[in-house]
Amino acid sequence: MALTERTLIGSREILADGQIQVRTDTIIERDGVEISRTYHRHVVVPGQDLSVEDESVRVVGEAVHTDAVIKAYRDSRNIIIGGISDGGTTD
């Protein structure tokens, strides 16, 4: 009876603002038959270092995270952060 564990990228979802939601599946198999699967999710934001990501996520990020998308994302975050720091208003 051999137990094996493997991981794979189960899904990649691109949000309107360029964020990539990544689901990593960890699969446990006994003699080649899946007996367990767990999920871990994380988000890759425009401008984030892609070198630590799975190759399939890097390819998507390199295509989606253009200079314009990175700038728009950072600008939108600055508005939100600015609104929080000045008492919650964005005026």
QUIQUI-V656954 format. One record per residue. RES is the residue in one letter. PSI is psi in degrees with one decimal (none if undefined). D_LAST is the distance of its C-alpha to the last C-alpha in whole Angstrom. Layout:
BEGIN
<<RES,PSI,D_LAST> <RES,PSI,D_LAST>>
END
This chain:
BEGIN
<<M,112.5,64> <A,127.8,62> <L,134.0,58> <T,152.5,56> <E,135.6,52> <R,156.7,50> <T,150.7,46> <L,157.7,44> <I,111.1,41> <G,-31.5,41> <S,154.8,38> <R,125.8,35> <E,128.4,32> <I,123.7,29> <L,164.5,26> <A,-31.3,24> <D,7.9,22> <G,-6.1,25> <Q,144.9,25> <I,118.9,29> <Q,126.9,30> <V,131.0,34> <R,122.0,36> <T,126.4,40> <D,132.4,43> <T,121.0,45> <I,128.6,49> <I,129.8,52> <E,145.2,55> <R,116.4,59> <D,41.7,61> <G,0.0,59> <V,125.6,57> <E,128.4,54> <I,-12.4,54> <S,147.2,50> <R,127.8,47> <T,161.8,44> <Y,144.9,40> <H,134.2,37> <R,145.7,34> <H,164.7,32> <V,136.8,29> <V,118.2,29> <V,154.3,25> <P,130.5,25> <G,-10.0,26> <Q,149.9,28> <D,119.8,32> <L,-7.1,34> <S,-22.3,37> <V,-2.1,38> <E,159.7,37> <D,149.8,40> <E,-40.1,41> <S,-32.9,40> <V,-39.1,36> <R,-43.2,37> <V,-44.7,38> <V,-46.9,35> <G,-41.9,32> <E,-32.3,34> <A,-38.6,34> <V,-37.6,30> <H,69.1,28> <T,167.5,28> <D,-40.1,27> <A,-41.0,24> <V,-42.5,24> <I,-45.3,23> <K,-45.5,21> <A,-40.9,19> <Y,-47.9,19> <R,-40.7,18> <D,-41.6,15> <S,-36.8,14> <R,-37.1,15> <N,-36.9,13> <I,-46.1,9> <I,-48.0,11> <I,-40.3,13> <G,-39.1,10> <G,-36.4,8> <I,-41.1,11> <S,-22.1,12> <D,33.6,10> <G,12.3,11> <G,7.0,9> <T,151.5,6> <T,15.1,4> <D,none,0>>
END
